[in-house]
Amino acid sequence: MLRRITNIFRVPDLRNKVLFTLALLCIYRIGFHIPVPGYDIQRQLGTDQGESGNPLGQVTEYLQMFSGGRLDQSSLFGLGIMPYISASIILMLLGEVLPALRKLREEGQAGYKKIQEYTRYLTVPLCLLQSVMFMKMMGGEVYGGMERRAVFMGMLGMTAGTMFLMWLGEQIDEYGIGNGISLIIMAGILARMPGAVQSVYQNTEFRVGASPGAYGPGTIIILILSFLFVVAGAILITQGQRRIPIQQAKQMRGRRMYGGQRHYLPLRVNHGGVMPIIFASSLLMFPPIIVRWLEAWPWLASTRFYGHLQQAVLPSSYIYTVSEIILIFLFAYFWTTVQFQPKDMAKRLRDSGSFIPGLRPGHRTAEYLEAVMTRITFYGASFLAFIAVVPTVVNQLLGVEFRVATFLGGTGLLIVVSVSLDLVQRIEANLLMRNYEGFTESGRIKGAYS
């Protein structure tokens, strides 16, 4: 394994890509030490610690994992890339409604670049809006004592930080290796995992008469099994494929016959990756914010209805969990519908002289591909939904801290495994292309299950 890792640095082009990616990720982490102007960080940290039990505190803790940001440190990168993700969601939804965006999407690479340009433009107002919202809510009393100039500077600073992160992700896509946005999210998760591990270590007691809230042997075993299950399941569901047999038609050219080979059309079980979870979490960010705003109305905040509403938007509540599962399924099918076009695929198969045995080329083939993709997407979405609720189950049944359960047995670990697997595959493809060994004895990563 050490020899195969060394091969990465023997290829100048691959070595430069890896070092460039690592350098940009280091710049991304350095940005967390730059505070937002006008904030008292020490008072802000005390406010966050006091709000860890309310809906906004738990949701903020949960969403920081997806955004790659750190709102609790009031840094310029506090918003992370969540505004960019939100802008992408909005344009994807509009692409199904507006014919102009749909036409751009069908133009291929040129249309994709134009949509990316629109995404950047839309990210700016979303950054300004979210920065004001988070500065007001996360600042609390600090915000009330700030001058308007300080608020304006903080708003521009957080917006500039998000735009800079977006630029870093695009530079990694173009000159580095891997998906830049996904790597930024993964780096944010990995930076928070040592704190979760340390919390487990400090609260673990294997003696009789342990203090309340301590983690015993059973809890630790369940956390380890949850960790192993998510890692194994993430690899399985990411690499899992439904292979459709494809027969190539025979053709006579002169006196020789060509074609007739049999191959497979791989359809990924989890076509959307971790994007359905990220999209669902982005939408679920707004209910706790709205509930927090309702506190400004004393006649409503003192009612029993508001108390039930405040409990319903907690990530550990039943309503929140059911809503998250429903949104994951909806976004999984939506992402598959946007990315997978059975009519275009059937047309390409027909034009290349290939067909699925037993099916007529064209409309019948497109219907079959759509039916197969619908069935396998259900299993992929079910796995994502199961992984998403693991932290809530561990938190409620075992009394494990929500932050620990989130990073050691749920979506955070799924994102890290999926992004790491994609990165390793890209590096291996570069090695094999230059006649070097891959990361396994066979020279290729296994794991494509049918």
Secondary structure, DSSP 4 states (H G I P E B T S, - for coil): -HHHHHHHTTSHHHHHHHHHHHHHHHHHHHGGGSBPTT--HHHHHHHHHHTTTSHHHHHHHHHHHHH---GGGTBTTTTTTHHHHHHHHHHHHHHTT-HHHHHHHTTTHHHHHHHHHHHHHHHHHHHHHHHHHHHHHHHTHHHHTS-HHHHHHHHHHHHHHHHHHHHHHHHHHHHSSS-HHHHHHHHHHHHHHHHHHHHHHHTB--STTPPTT-B-HHHHHHHHHHHHHHHHHHHHHHH-EEEEEEEEPPEEETTEEE---EEEEEEESSTTTTHHHHHHHHHTTHHHHHHHHGGG-HHHHTSHHHHHHHHHTSTTSHHHHHHHHHHHHHHHHHHHHHH--HHHHHHHHHHTTEE-TTS-TTHHHHHHHHHHHHHHHHHHHHHHHHHHHHHHHHHHHH---HHHHHHHSSHHHHHHHHHHHHHHHHHHHHHHHTT---SSTTSS------
